[in-house]
Amino acid sequence: MMLRRTFLLLALTLTAVTFAFPRQLASQTPLVAAQVQAVAQAAHTQFNAKGLAIAVVQDGNVLAEVACGERATGVPMTTASLFNIASCSKAFTAAAVALLVHEGKVAWDDLVIDHVPEFRLADAWITAHMTVRDLLCHRCGLVTFAGDLLWYGSDYDDAEVLRRAAKLPIRQRFRDEYGYQNLMFMVAGMIVQRRSGMPWEEFVEQRFFAKLGMHNSRASAQRLPSDAEKALPHIGGAVIADHEFVACKPAAAIYSSVHELTAWMRMLIAGGKWQDAVLLPETALRELWRPHVSLAAGTGAGVGDFRSCGLGWFLSLERGQKLVEHDGGMPGFLSKVSLMPGERFGFVVLNNSNDGVLNEAVKRALLMMRAGGDGMAEIARLAGIKQRIEGRERAATAQREAAKHANTSPALPLAGYAGRFVDDAYGPAEITLAGEQLHITLLPSKRRLTGALRHWHHDTFRVDWPDTFLPFALVRFELDAAGAVAGFRIDCPIADFDFAALDFRRPAALK
């Protein structure tokens, strides 16, 4: 998963910087290891990060690996500490498909239904015409993050998520509009399994990790050994439960370290070559790194109009050179991998503080230093942006609190709100009453999406999820003409998940 806050941050910094440096800073200045160390320490301090790790590759070789802070309370972070790299996993999935294309087992323009016959979207024409290529470049017609509640914290496996995805509404033009999609990478992983004869996790570990010497990296949390040097995810400085994927692993499940990811970056920068062998053909890289969907605002001004989506990567220009990168975010973990293949330069940033602004600050600092500018000023500037973002978030929470109507009561006795409800795509939810306390559980995600309901106003109740990544939600019950509860909707204002799309109805048989 790539957190929506990261998208918003990128838009904000693009507006502020427009990827353009002053003319006098246009030439490249090679970095030295001390600069990377200084950037890491300044970013760790100014952003008050729990833990941070950075690695830089320059001229195709490792320039520096730096770790600051803690991977767990009292336990220092090291460059070997393993993070969930979240959506930076997508590049591995795209590369896996590219290998199968090179081996003649799949073609980019094969129809998805020829490999996964049970694949369905709500639009029959799109279902019939969706290609393997379409899966990997966010142009399937679903809006950004549509369907992510199907896998986030749920017990659904890939087959069940795919079955339910057929009920998600298509709201964008197929192959014309960009909508960031995790579910399509899940389908790509299914193709990898069916055409290679091994699960996606084993394919990635055998074809990439083993050959690159990434011996401690794993394709999912469940595959980590018990003694793994794992960084723990944190929100607000407090450790949180890690998300262990059941479904959708090819989108965001990989665990790796900055130390081991330098091998991945060096191989890519070298045109797919590693130790006199070709791990990924140049023809594959050309396909992965060419534009497939435009992300431009269409203003016709500035290099921002060259931003686009490749296959598992985002593409833009940096001082006239191609920048190939991807961010990743899962609760408590933020990741960034950025490459400038033409300059044989790249870097990876991982933090366990849930802070995408921190990663962007490191990026802007390193790129500014390479252009001969003041990287430390960039860190300070982005730290200021983070403070403004957090201020707006606090104001939005206060506004929600202020909108509460005082001195109201529920229309029904509490028992009238209890029962079983179903959302057509997501599945069942249950409202129970124990004594005078209502409780809600979205049954597919009963570990994360559950909690006590406290009266808010009228027929609306508040729930504070145990998942601290999520803000408090308001559950609004709807009454039918007879005055009985017909269903409920959920207001949980987090852009990463579309709670507003859920429409839980009491089944007719239970009315």
C-alpha positions as CSV (number, residue, x, y, z in Angstrom):
1,M,0.0,0.0,0.0
2,M,1.1,3.5,-0.7
3,L,-0.5,5.9,1.8
4,R,-2.7,8.7,0.5
5,R,-0.9,11.2,2.8
6,T,2.2,10.4,0.7
7,F,0.3,11.4,-2.5
8,L,-0.8,14.6,-0.8
9,L,2.7,15.4,0.3
10,L,4.1,14.8,-3.2
11,A,1.5,17.2,-4.6
12,L,2.4,19.8,-2.0
13,T,6.1,19.6,-2.6
14,L,5.7,19.5,-6.4
15,T,3.8,22.8,-6.1
16,A,6.5,24.2,-3.9
17,V,9.5,23.0,-5.8
18,T,8.2,21.9,-9.2
19,F,11.2,19.6,-9.4
20,A,13.3,22.6,-10.7
21,F,16.5,23.9,-9.2
22,P,18.0,27.3,-9.8
23,R,20.0,27.5,-13.0
24,Q,23.2,27.8,-11.1
25,L,22.6,24.5,-9.4
26,A,22.0,22.5,-12.6
27,S,25.3,20.6,-12.7
28,Q,25.8,17.3,-10.8
29,T,28.0,17.3,-7.7
30,P,28.9,13.8,-6.5
31,L,28.0,13.1,-2.9
32,V,30.4,11.9,-0.2
33,A,29.5,9.5,2.6
34,A,29.7,12.3,5.2
35,Q,26.9,14.2,3.5
36,V,24.6,11.1,3.7
37,Q,25.4,10.7,7.3
38,A,24.7,14.4,8.0
39,V,21.3,14.2,6.1
40,A,20.3,11.1,8.1
41,Q,21.2,12.6,11.5
42,A,19.5,15.9,10.7
43,A,16.3,14.3,9.4
44,H,16.2,11.9,12.4
45,T,16.5,14.8,14.8
46,Q,14.2,17.4,13.1
47,F,11.5,14.9,12.5
48,N,11.9,13.2,15.9
49,A,11.9,9.8,14.2
50,K,11.8,6.5,16.1
51,G,14.1,5.0,13.6
52,L,15.5,5.7,10.1
53,A,17.8,3.9,7.7
54,I,19.3,5.3,4.4
55,A,21.5,3.8,1.7
56,V,22.9,5.6,-1.3
57,V,24.3,4.0,-4.5
58,Q,26.5,6.3,-6.6
59,D,28.3,5.4,-9.9
60,G,26.8,1.9,-9.5
61,N,28.4,1.3,-6.1
62,V,27.3,1.6,-2.5
63,L,28.4,5.1,-1.3
64,A,26.9,5.0,2.2
65,E,24.6,3.1,4.5
66,V,23.3,4.9,7.6
67,A,21.0,4.0,10.5
68,C,19.7,6.3,13.2
69,G,17.4,5.8,16.2
70,E,15.8,2.6,17.3
71,R,14.1,-0.4,15.7
72,A,12.4,-1.1,19.0
73,T,12.5,0.7,22.3
74,G,16.1,0.4,23.6
75,V,17.2,-1.5,20.5
76,P,19.3,0.5,18.0
77,M,18.4,0.5,14.4
78,T,21.0,-0.9,12.0
79,T,21.3,-0.9,8.2
80,A,20.4,-4.6,8.4
81,S,17.1,-4.0,10.2
82,L,14.2,-5.3,8.2
83,F,11.2,-3.1,7.4
84,N,7.9,-3.8,5.6
85,I,8.8,-1.9,2.4
86,A,5.0,-1.8,1.6
87,S,4.3,-0.7,-2.0
88,C,8.0,-0.7,-3.0
89,S,7.1,-4.5,-3.3
90,K,5.3,-3.7,-6.5
91,A,8.5,-3.2,-8.4
92,F,9.4,-6.8,-7.5
93,T,6.0,-8.1,-8.7
94,A,6.3,-6.1,-12.0
95,A,9.8,-7.5,-12.4
96,A,8.6,-11.0,-11.8
97,V,6.0,-10.6,-14.5
98,A,8.7,-9.2,-16.8
99,L,10.8,-12.3,-16.3
100,L,7.9,-14.5,-17.3
101,V,7.4,-12.4,-20.4
102,H,11.0,-12.8,-21.3
103,E,10.7,-16.6,-20.8
104,G,7.7,-16.7,-23.1
105,K,5.3,-17.9,-20.4
106,V,3.3,-14.6,-20.5
107,A,2.9,-11.7,-22.9
108,W,2.3,-8.1,-21.8
109,D,-0.9,-7.9,-23.9
110,D,-2.3,-11.3,-22.9
111,L,-5.8,-11.0,-21.6
112,V,-6.0,-11.5,-17.8
113,I,-9.0,-13.8,-18.2
114,D,-6.8,-16.2,-20.2
115,H,-4.5,-16.6,-17.1
116,V,-7.1,-16.1,-14.3
117,P,-10.4,-17.2,-15.8
118,E,-12.3,-16.2,-12.6
119,F,-11.2,-12.5,-12.9
120,R,-14.1,-10.2,-13.0
121,L,-14.7,-6.4,-12.6
122,A,-18.1,-4.8,-12.5
123,D,-17.8,-3.7,-16.2
124,A,-18.0,-6.8,-18.5
125,W,-16.2,-5.0,-21.3
126,I,-13.2,-4.1,-19.1
127,T,-13.1,-7.6,-17.8
128,A,-12.9,-9.0,-21.3
129,H,-10.2,-6.6,-22.4
130,M,-8.0,-6.2,-19.4
131,T,-4.4,-7.2,-20.2
132,V,-1.4,-8.2,-18.0
133,R,0.1,-4.8,-18.8
134,D,-3.0,-3.0,-17.5
135,L,-2.7,-4.7,-14.1
136,L,0.6,-3.0,-13.4
137,C,0.0,0.6,-14.3
138,H,-3.1,1.7,-12.4
139,R,-5.5,2.3,-15.2
140,C,-8.2,-0.4,-14.7
141,G,-11.1,2.0,-14.1
142,L,-11.2,1.6,-10.3
143,V,-10.5,4.7,-8.3
144,T,-7.4,5.1,-6.1
145,F,-7.4,2.6,-3.2
146,A,-10.8,1.1,-4.1
147,G,-11.3,-2.2,-2.5
148,D,-8.4,-2.0,0.0
149,L,-10.7,-2.7,2.9
150,L,-11.2,-6.1,1.5
151,W,-7.7,-7.1,2.4
152,Y,-6.7,-4.7,5.1
153,G,-6.7,-6.6,8.4
154,S,-9.2,-9.1,6.9
155,D,-9.3,-12.9,6.9
156,Y,-10.1,-13.0,3.2
157,D,-7.7,-14.8,1.0
158,D,-6.8,-13.7,-2.6
159,A,-9.6,-15.8,-4.1
160,E,-12.2,-14.2,-1.9
161,V,-10.9,-10.7,-2.4
162,L,-11.0,-11.2,-6.2
163,R,-14.5,-12.5,-6.0
164,R,-15.7,-9.5,-4.1
165,A,-13.8,-7.0,-6.2
166,A,-16.2,-7.8,-9.0
167,K,-18.8,-5.7,-7.1
168,L,-16.6,-2.6,-6.8
169,P,-18.0,0.3,-8.9
170,I,-16.0,1.4,-12.0
171,R,-15.9,5.2,-11.8
172,Q,-13.1,6.1,-14.2
173,R,-12.3,5.6,-17.8
174,F,-10.4,2.4,-18.5
175,R,-6.8,3.0,-19.8
176,D,-7.3,6.7,-19.7
177,E,-7.5,7.7,-16.0
178,Y,-5.1,6.9,-13.2
179,G,-6.4,5.2,-10.1
180,Y,-3.8,3.6,-7.7
181,Q,-4.7,0.0,-7.3
182,N,-3.4,-2.7,-4.9
183,L,-5.9,-5.3,-6.0
184,M,-4.5,-5.5,-9.6
185,F,-1.1,-6.3,-8.3
186,M,-2.6,-9.1,-6.3
187,V,-4.0,-10.5,-9.6
188,A,-0.5,-10.1,-11.2
189,G,0.8,-12.2,-8.3
190,M,-1.8,-14.9,-9.1
191,I,-0.5,-14.9,-12.7
192,V,3.1,-15.3,-11.5
193,Q,2.0,-18.3,-9.5
194,R,0.0,-20.0,-12.3
195,R,2.6,-19.5,-15.0
196,S,5.7,-20.2,-12.9
197,G,4.4,-23.1,-10.9
198,M,5.4,-21.6,-7.6
199,P,3.8,-19.1,-5.2
200,W,4.6,-15.4,-5.7
201,E,6.6,-15.4,-2.4
202,E,8.8,-18.2,-3.5
203,F,9.3,-16.8,-7.0
204,V,10.4,-13.4,-5.6
205,E,12.7,-15.0,-3.0
206,Q,14.3,-17.5,-5.5
207,R,14.6,-15.4,-8.6
208,F,15.6,-12.1,-6.9
209,F,16.5,-12.3,-3.3
210,A,18.6,-15.5,-3.5
211,K,20.5,-14.4,-6.6
212,L,21.1,-10.8,-5.3
213,G,22.4,-12.1,-1.9
214,M,19.4,-10.6,-0.1
215,H,19.5,-13.6,2.3
216,N,17.6,-11.9,5.2
217,S,14.8,-10.4,3.0
218,R,11.4,-12.2,2.9
219,A,8.3,-11.8,0.7
220,S,6.0,-11.6,3.7
221,A,6.0,-11.3,7.5
222,Q,5.0,-14.9,8.0
223,R,8.2,-16.0,6.3
224,L,10.5,-14.1,8.6
225,P,12.5,-16.3,11.1
226,S,11.7,-15.8,14.7
227,D,15.2,-14.2,15.3
228,A,14.9,-11.8,12.4
229,E,16.3,-8.3,13.0
230,K,13.0,-6.7,12.5
231,A,12.1,-3.0,13.0
232,L,8.8,-2.6,14.8
233,P,6.2,-0.2,13.4
234,H,5.4,2.9,15.4
235,I,2.7,5.6,15.3
236,G,3.1,8.7,17.5
237,G,6.2,7.1,19.1
238,A,4.2,4.1,20.3
239,V,4.7,0.6,18.9
240,I,1.7,-0.9,17.0
241,A,0.7,-4.3,15.8
242,D,2.3,-5.2,12.5
243,H,0.0,-5.9,9.6
244,E,0.6,-9.5,8.4
245,F,-1.0,-9.9,5.0
246,V,-3.4,-12.7,4.3
247,A,-4.4,-11.4,0.8
248,C,-2.8,-9.0,-1.6
249,K,0.8,-9.8,-0.7
250,P,2.3,-9.0,-4.2
251,A,1.2,-5.3,-3.6
252,A,3.0,-4.6,-0.4
253,A,4.2,-7.5,1.8
254,I,8.0,-7.6,1.3
255,Y,10.4,-7.2,4.2
256,S,13.9,-6.0,3.5
257,S,16.7,-3.7,4.7
258,V,18.5,-0.7,3.2
259,H,21.7,-2.9,3.2
260,E,20.1,-5.6,1.1
261,L,18.1,-3.3,-1.1
262,T,21.3,-1.8,-2.4
263,A,21.8,-5.0,-4.4
264,W,18.4,-4.6,-5.9
265,M,19.1,-1.0,-6.8
266,R,22.6,-1.7,-8.2
267,M,21.2,-4.5,-10.4
268,L,18.6,-2.2,-11.8
269,I,21.0,0.7,-12.4
270,A,23.3,-1.7,-14.2
271,G,20.6,-2.5,-16.7
272,G,19.5,-5.8,-15.1
273,K,23.0,-7.2,-14.7
274,W,24.4,-8.7,-11.5
275,Q,27.8,-10.4,-11.1
276,D,28.3,-11.1,-14.8
277,A,24.7,-12.5,-15.1
278,V,21.6,-11.0,-16.4
279,L,18.8,-11.1,-13.8
280,L,16.4,-8.8,-15.7
281,P,16.8,-8.2,-19.4
282,E,17.2,-4.6,-20.6
283,T,14.1,-5.1,-22.8
284,A,12.1,-5.7,-19.6
285,L,13.5,-2.6,-17.9
286,R,12.6,-0.5,-20.9
287,E,9.0,-1.7,-20.6
288,L,8.8,-1.3,-16.9
289,W,10.3,2.2,-17.1
290,R,8.4,3.7,-20.0
291,P,5.2,5.8,-19.5
292,H,1.9,4.0,-19.6
293,V,-0.4,6.5,-17.8
294,S,0.1,10.2,-17.5
295,L,-0.1,11.8,-14.0
296,A,0.3,15.3,-15.4
297,A,-2.0,18.1,-14.3
298,G,-2.3,19.1,-18.0
299,T,-1.3,22.7,-17.4
300,G,1.3,22.7,-20.1
301,A,3.8,24.4,-17.8
302,G,6.7,22.9,-15.9
303,V,8.3,19.5,-15.8
304,G,5.4,18.2,-13.8
305,D,3.7,17.5,-17.0
306,F,6.1,14.6,-17.6
307,R,5.1,12.7,-14.5
308,S,3.7,9.3,-15.4
309,C,3.3,5.7,-14.3
310,G,5.3,2.8,-15.6
311,L,4.9,-0.8,-14.6
312,G,5.4,-0.9,-10.8
313,W,7.3,2.4,-10.9
314,F,6.5,6.2,-11.1
315,L,8.5,8.3,-13.6
316,S,9.4,12.0,-13.6
317,L,12.2,14.3,-14.5
318,E,14.9,15.6,-12.2
319,R,17.2,18.2,-13.7
320,G,16.4,16.8,-17.1
321,Q,17.2,13.2,-16.2
322,K,14.7,10.3,-15.7
323,L,13.8,9.7,-12.1
324,V,12.3,6.2,-11.4
325,E,10.8,5.7,-8.0
326,H,8.2,4.3,-5.7
327,D,7.0,5.1,-2.2
328,G,5.4,2.6,0.2
329,G,3.4,2.9,3.3
330,M,1.8,0.6,5.8
331,P,0.8,1.6,9.3
332,G,4.1,2.4,11.1
333,F,6.3,1.9,8.1
334,L,7.2,4.3,5.2
335,S,9.6,3.5,2.4
336,K,11.1,5.1,-0.7
337,V,13.2,3.8,-3.5
338,S,14.5,6.4,-6.0
339,L,16.7,5.7,-9.0
340,M,18.3,7.9,-11.7
341,P,19.5,5.2,-14.0
342,G,21.2,7.6,-16.5
343,E,23.4,8.8,-13.7
344,R,23.9,5.4,-12.0
345,F,22.5,6.9,-8.8
346,G,19.9,5.8,-6.4
347,F,18.9,5.7,-2.8
348,V,16.5,4.0,-0.4
349,V,14.9,5.5,2.7
350,L,13.0,3.4,5.3
351,N,11.5,4.6,8.6
352,N,9.4,3.0,11.3
353,S,7.7,6.2,12.4
354,N,4.8,6.3,9.9
355,D,6.3,9.5,8.4
356,G,6.3,10.0,4.7
357,V,7.3,13.6,5.0
358,L,10.5,12.4,6.6
359,N,11.3,10.3,3.6
360,E,10.5,13.1,1.2
361,A,12.8,15.4,3.1
362,V,15.7,13.0,2.8
363,K,15.0,12.7,-0.9
364,R,14.9,16.4,-1.5
365,A,18.0,17.0,0.6
366,L,20.1,14.4,-1.3
367,L,19.0,15.7,-4.7
368,M,19.6,19.3,-3.7
369,M,23.1,18.4,-2.5
370,R,23.8,16.6,-5.8
371,A,22.8,19.8,-7.5
372,G,25.3,21.8,-5.4
373,G,22.6,23.3,-3.1
374,D,21.8,23.3,0.6
375,G,20.3,20.0,1.5
376,M,19.9,20.9,5.2
377,A,17.7,23.7,4.3
378,E,15.4,21.2,2.4
379,I,15.1,19.1,5.6
380,A,14.1,22.2,7.6
381,R,11.7,23.3,4.9
382,L,9.9,19.9,4.8
383,A,9.9,19.8,8.6
384,G,7.9,23.0,8.5
385,I,5.5,21.5,5.9
386,K,5.0,18.5,8.2
387,Q,4.0,20.9,11.1
388,R,1.5,22.6,8.8
389,I,0.0,19.3,7.7
390,E,-0.3,18.1,11.3
391,G,-1.9,21.4,12.3
392,R,-4.5,21.0,9.6
393,E,-5.2,17.5,10.8
394,R,-5.7,18.7,14.3
395,A,-8.0,21.4,13.1
396,A,-10.0,18.9,11.1
397,T,-10.4,16.7,14.2
398,A,-11.5,19.7,16.2
399,Q,-14.0,20.6,13.6
400,R,-15.5,17.1,13.7
401,E,-15.8,17.3,17.5
402,A,-17.4,20.8,17.2
403,A,-20.1,19.5,14.8
404,K,-21.5,17.2,17.5
405,H,-25.1,18.1,18.4
406,A,-25.6,18.4,22.2
407,N,-28.5,17.1,24.2
408,T,-29.8,14.5,21.7
409,S,-30.9,10.9,22.3
410,P,-31.1,7.8,20.1
411,A,-34.5,7.3,18.5
412,L,-34.7,3.7,19.6
413,P,-33.8,1.6,22.7
414,L,-30.2,0.3,22.2
415,A,-31.5,-3.2,21.4
416,G,-33.1,-1.8,18.3
417,Y,-29.7,-1.1,16.8
418,A,-28.3,-4.6,17.3
419,G,-28.3,-7.2,14.5
420,R,-26.4,-8.5,11.5
421,F,-25.8,-6.3,8.5
422,V,-24.2,-6.9,5.1
423,D,-22.4,-4.7,2.6
424,D,-22.7,-6.2,-0.9
425,A,-19.0,-6.0,-1.7
426,Y,-17.3,-6.1,1.7
427,G,-19.5,-8.6,3.6
428,P,-21.0,-8.9,7.0
429,A,-20.9,-6.7,10.1
430,E,-22.5,-7.3,13.5
431,I,-23.9,-4.9,16.1
432,T,-24.2,-6.5,19.5
433,L,-25.6,-5.3,22.8
434,A,-24.1,-6.4,26.2
435,G,-25.8,-4.7,29.1
436,E,-26.1,-1.1,28.1
437,Q,-23.1,-1.2,25.7
438,L,-23.4,-1.5,21.9
439,H,-20.4,-3.0,20.0
440,I,-19.6,-3.1,16.3
441,T,-17.5,-5.6,14.5
442,L,-16.8,-5.8,10.7
443,L,-16.6,-9.5,10.7
444,P,-14.0,-10.0,7.9
445,S,-11.6,-7.7,9.9
446,K,-12.6,-8.5,13.4
447,R,-9.2,-7.9,14.8
448,R,-8.8,-4.3,13.6
449,L,-12.3,-3.1,12.8
450,T,-14.2,-3.6,16.0
451,G,-15.0,-1.5,19.1
452,A,-17.5,-0.1,21.5
453,L,-20.2,2.3,20.2
454,R,-20.7,5.4,22.3
455,H,-23.6,7.7,21.5
456,W,-22.6,10.8,19.5
457,H,-25.8,12.4,18.6
458,H,-29.2,11.4,17.2
459,D,-28.8,7.9,15.7
460,T,-25.0,8.3,15.3
461,F,-22.5,6.5,17.5
462,R,-18.7,6.9,17.8
463,V,-16.2,4.0,17.6
464,D,-12.5,4.2,18.4
465,W,-10.9,1.4,16.5
466,P,-8.1,-0.5,18.2
467,D,-6.0,0.2,15.1
468,T,-4.5,3.6,15.9
469,F,-3.7,4.2,12.3
470,L,-7.4,4.9,11.8
471,P,-9.2,8.0,13.2
472,F,-12.3,7.7,15.2
473,A,-15.4,6.7,13.1
474,L,-19.0,7.8,13.3
475,V,-21.5,5.0,12.7
476,R,-24.8,6.6,11.4
477,F,-27.9,4.3,11.5
478,E,-30.7,4.8,9.0
479,L,-34.3,4.1,9.9
480,D,-36.9,2.8,7.5
481,A,-40.5,4.1,7.2
482,A,-41.6,1.9,10.1
483,G,-39.0,3.4,12.4
484,A,-36.7,0.3,12.5
485,V,-33.0,0.2,11.6
486,A,-32.6,-0.5,7.9
487,G,-28.8,-0.2,7.8
488,F,-25.8,2.0,8.7
489,R,-23.0,4.0,7.0
490,I,-19.5,4.7,8.4
491,D,-17.8,8.1,8.5
492,C,-14.1,7.4,9.0
493,P,-12.1,10.3,7.4
494,I,-9.0,8.6,6.2
495,A,-8.2,8.8,2.5
496,D,-6.3,5.5,2.4
497,F,-9.6,3.5,2.8
498,D,-13.0,4.3,1.4
499,F,-15.2,3.7,4.4
500,A,-17.9,5.9,2.7
501,A,-18.3,3.3,0.0
502,L,-19.6,0.8,2.6
503,D,-23.4,0.5,2.8
504,F,-24.4,-2.0,5.4
505,R,-28.0,-3.2,5.1
506,R,-30.1,-5.5,7.3
507,P,-30.9,-8.5,5.2
508,A,-34.6,-8.7,4.3
509,A,-34.9,-12.1,5.9
510,L,-33.8,-10.7,9.3
511,K,-36.1,-7.6,9.2
